[in-house]
Amino acid sequence: MNNLELCVFKNIFGIPCPGCGMTRAFIHVFQLDLKGAFYYHPLFWLVPIIFGIFLFRNKVPVFKRICQNNTVIFSLLGLFITVYVVRLITLFPTTAPMDFNTHSLGAAAIRWITTSLN
């Protein structure tokens, strides 16, 4: 793993956030590598759809209804959290993008605590 992490969450806590891998997924999409994109974040395709619906919610009546529907919103959140948990269980802590950031503030705190206890 390199020392530069774009994810603020991962830089602070050391563990990946639910969106970790999204940037790399879109890089693979732009390289026409859909397999790589799905590997780095399997919900990459959903982000532009959600963004488009949100962006045009005032112009398209059905998009406005979608944005106001709590069932849709909570279902999407549940989907992202479920995928996050599955990825943590199957890939954490050694496989990118779900690897542990040993250079994070959280990792430094753990090292400090463990050395203080010894």
C-alpha positions in Angstrom: 0.0 0.0 0.0 1.2 3.5 -0.7 1.3 6.2 1.9 -1.1 8.5 0.1 -4.7 7.8 0.8 -7.4 10.0 -0.6 -10.0 8.7 1.8 -10.2 11.0 4.9 -12.0 8.2 6.9 -9.2 5.7 6.1 -6.5 8.3 7.0 -8.1 8.9 10.4 -9.4 5.4 11.5 -7.3 3.1 9.3 -10.3 1.1 8.1 -11.9 1.7 4.7 -15.2 3.7 4.4 -18.2 2.3 2.5 -17.1 4.2 -0.6 -13.5 3.1 -0.6 -12.5 1.9 -4.0 -15.0 4.1 -5.9 -12.3 6.3 -7.4 -10.3 3.3 -8.6 -13.6 1.7 -10.0 -14.2 4.8 -12.1 -10.6 4.9 -13.3 -11.2 1.3 -14.5 -14.5 2.3 -16.2 -12.7 5.0 -18.1 -10.2 2.4 -19.2 -13.1 0.2 -20.3 -12.2 -2.4 -17.7 -15.6 -3.3 -16.2 -14.3 -6.4 -14.3 -11.7 -4.2 -12.6 -14.4 -1.6 -11.8 -16.7 -4.1 -10.2 -13.7 -5.5 -8.2 -12.8 -2.1 -6.7 -16.4 -1.2 -5.9 -19.4 -3.3 -7.1 -21.8 -0.3 -6.7 -19.9 2.1 -8.9 -22.6 2.0 -11.6 -25.2 3.2 -9.1 -23.5 6.5 -8.2 -24.0 8.2 -11.5 -27.7 7.1 -11.6 -28.3 8.4 -8.0 -26.4 11.7 -9.0 -28.5 12.1 -12.1 -31.8 11.5 -10.3 -30.8 14.0 -7.6 -29.5 16.5 -10.1 -32.7 16.5 -12.2 -35.2 16.0 -9.4 -36.8 19.4 -10.0 -37.1 18.8 -13.7 -38.4 15.2 -13.8 -41.4 14.5 -11.6 -40.6 10.8 -11.1 -37.1 11.7 -9.9 -38.6 14.1 -7.4 -40.8 11.3 -6.1 -37.8 9.0 -5.8 -35.9 11.6 -3.8 -38.8 12.0 -1.4 -39.4 8.3 -1.0 -37.8 7.2 2.3 -38.1 3.5 1.3 -35.9 4.1 -1.7 -33.4 6.2 0.3 -33.1 3.6 3.1 -32.9 0.7 0.7 -30.0 2.4 -1.1 -28.3 3.0 2.3 -28.9 -0.5 3.3 -27.5 -1.8 0.0 -24.3 0.3 0.4 -23.9 -0.9 4.1 -24.5 -4.5 3.2 -21.9 -4.4 0.4 -19.5 -2.6 2.8 -19.9 -5.3 5.4 -19.5 -8.1 2.9 -16.4 -6.5 1.5 -15.0 -6.0 5.0 -15.6 -9.7 5.9 -14.1 -11.0 2.7 -11.3 -8.5 1.9 -10.2 -6.7 5.2 -7.4 -6.2 6.3 -5.1 -7.2 3.5 -6.7 -6.7 0.1 -6.9 -3.3 -1.5 -9.1 -1.2 -1.4 -10.3 -2.8 1.8 -6.9 -2.9 3.4 -5.9 -1.4 6.7 -4.0 1.9 6.5 -1.0 1.4 8.8 -0.1 5.1 8.4 -3.4 6.3 9.8 -4.0 8.2 13.0 -5.9 5.2 14.4 -3.0 2.9 13.7 -0.6 5.3 15.4 -2.9 5.5 18.4 -3.0 1.7 18.6 0.8 1.5 18.4 1.1 4.2 21.1 -1.4 2.5 23.4 0.3 -0.9 23.0 3.8 0.5 23.6 2.5 2.4 26.7 1.0 -0.8 28.2 4.3 -2.7 27.8 
